[in-house]
Structure formats: structure tokens, C-alpha cells
Amino acid sequence: MQIYLVGGAVRDKILGLKPKERDWVVVGSTPDEMLEQGFKPVGKEFPVFLHPKTGEEYALARTERKTAPGYHGFAFHADPGVTLEEDLIRRDLTVNAIAMDDAGNIIDPYNGREDLDNGLLRHVSDAFAEDPVRILRAARFAARFAKFGFRVAHDTNALMRRMVENGEVDALVPERVWKELSRALAEERPQAFFKVLRGCGALARLFPEIDALYGVPQPEQHHGEIDTGIHVMMVLEQAAKLSPEPVVRFAALTHDLGKGTTPEAEWPKHIAHEQRSAKLVKELCERFRIPNEFRDLAVHVARYHTHCHKVRELKPSTLLKTLESLDALRRPERFEQFLLACEADSKGRKDMEQTPYPQADYFRSALAAANAIVAKSVIEDGFSGKEIGDELHRRRVTAVAGINTQI
């Protein structure tokens, strides 16, 4: 039995990063031998075991072959005769196909270290084309390592494009797409994920609502970048700088989807795009079974981001109605997420990245003013029944109107 540290842990060690988790490959062993040593089996499709003390995953060296389309269409073979090199060649990228023995020696049969030095994300073998999830993984790693200047190798991009053209991505299950998307949104530069997908044609197949934004113009006086697709990626970049929360970044990503459905005759204006955006957000979230927390915030941002940008122009009654529609009085934490996404939208424009966003503080002041008026004081003043709600609303409108004299 020989045990090797493999994959991301080795890659990150070479890059000088702290590994998030460690995975191990066991060569020359059998399931019975692993059980005898106290390992606990967890793998259903192939033998994977948990270490009895550390809980880390140890997988028997294995080979695989494609048996059907899609992510699950594989047959796996594991026995003591499978070599480390045979196990590593089935992996996605060369930078993930590096191993280390217990003495710290690097085993790198597919030149992963050279690709790390050159900042390249390259497929290990043509077996890459057998698993469509690998397109999403390559894009996600591009988002993770974009700060180091990493890029997808030309031959790998060409292979991914052929996979898209052959319909492989159409076999992806919703849960797996969302898993990779949510992880990409958590990376430092999530916009790189979408750049890679667009570069190989996968964006149009998986996220047509986002792909449709490219080439759609906006008024130049407000959007120096003009192109809506470019704008949305700039917004996502700003959202990643403002908040580490994927839920905020997702809302920023999807806030303008409706602009992709604006009739060309109306360009560069986008009348009522907010409502169309909200509808498309709901459809996107349903398609990929995206959690309600993400859907609800994204819908709010899509529908009300223009209200936030123009908050000083709103009538007090409209401002209070917006706060109520956002459920800001009961959900102040989500309201803060809403404001961050709106700020990202404002800053995600050409030459506007450093521009302050005072609208957020104005909106916060309006919420504070409304929250200061409580039902108890209305009741104590003698109101009852339906009068309580009417008077509470009237007083809150008055309180919100009063912030204009304070700010």
C-alpha cells in the first residue's frame, strides 16, 4: 500500500497557499485491507474511505470509462494493479493532477508544475471531454486564480467549445450547475467564471439570459461602457469587492436581465426592464433550483434598484411603500444586502468605480425614521381597529418626509 496526497492540496502547496482540504489516493490496496485498518467506507460508485482519526477522504486508485452521456455516465474500476499515473490521468486539469508522497516528493507525470509556473489551466487528456462538469470547474478555477494571471489554455478552450457544440453541457443536472456557480460566486474574481463560459459558448447554453446582454447598448451618458453584458460583469466585480456573500453577488449578476429582452427599436433605453428582470430571475432560479434566499434578494434588486438610485426623487409615500415591499422593516439584514448590490450596480460603470453612493445612507435614514414610529404609540393616542394601520402609515410617511430637512 502506497498513499499519496493529490489534487488541490498539492497544487495549493506549490502556489504557497494554505490548502482548504486534503485528498489522498491509495495505490496497491483493496477495500478489505482498508476496512481492516479501520477506514470507514463512504463511496457508492467507487471505493472511497474516511480515515478513522482525521476523517479525510482516501480513495483507492481507479480508472474510469465513459458509458453514457452526462455527469453520471461513467464506469469505474479499482484494484491493486491501478497505478498512480493511471489514476491521475483521469483528472480534469494538469494543475490538479499532481501528487506528493509521504517524503514530500512531487510526482508530476503530466507537467502540472510547468502549467502552474505559466499560469495555464490545461486539460490532462482528451478524457476531459467526457464530463461536462469539467467545463464549469475550469471556469471556476479561472475565477479562483485570476488574481495570479491564470487563463484557460487555447487547446483546452477549443476542446470545451467542441463539447458545447456536441451538446455535452445539455446533460448537466441543475443541482450540479448551481453547485459550481455558487462556488464560483464565492471566489475573489467571479466575473472570470462567466468570461470562460462565454469564451467556449457554454454561457449561451447554460445562462442564455446573461449571454443575451452582450451587444445590447445602454445610454452612453449614464453608461460609458455602453454594452450591457460588460456592465453586468463590472457590477459583479464591484459586488465582489463590496461583499464576500455569494447571495449579494448573485443579485448583482442578475439585476439587469430584462435589458436582454428590450426591443431593439427602444435601444438604448430600457423601459420597464426592472419588471422583466424580476421575471427572468425567477425563471432562472426555478431552472437551476437555486435557494429561495438567493432568489428573493435577486428579485428585490432587479425590481427596485432604480428606486434606490433615485431615492431622493421619490415621494415620501413611494419611499415608504418601497421599504415595505422590500420588507426592510422586518428584514434589515437583507435590506443591507440589497443596498450593497445597488451600490455595486452604481459603481459598475466606466469611470464610476470610486464614486460614492450616498443613496444607501439616505435609504437607511428613511428606514430608521419609519422604524421609529411604532404601533404602540398610535394605540396609546386612542386609535383602534383599522385606524391604527392608517395612522401608523400616515405618521411614517411624515417621518420619512422629514429626513429631507435633516440630510
Secondary structure, DSSP 8 states (H G I E B T S, - for coil): -EEEEETHHHHHHHHT---S--EEEEES--HHHHHHTT-EE--SSS-EEE-TTT--EEEE-EEEEE-SSSTT-EEEEE-TT--HHHHHTTSSBGGGS-EE-TT--EE-TT-HHHHHHHTEE-BSSGGGGG-THHHHHHHHHHHHHGGGT-EE-HHHHHHHHHHHHTTGGGG--HHHHHHHHHHHHTSS-THHHHHHHHHHTHHHHH-HHHHTTTT-B--TTT-TT-BHHHHHHHHHHHHHHH---HHHHHHHHHTTGGGGGS-GGGTT--TTHHHHHHHHHHHHHHHTT--HHHHHHHHHHHHHHHHHHTGGGS-HHHHHHHHHHTTTTT-HHHHHHHHHHHHHHHHSSTT-TT---THHHHHHHHHHHHHTS-HHHHHHTT--THHHHHHHHHHHHHHHHHGGGT-
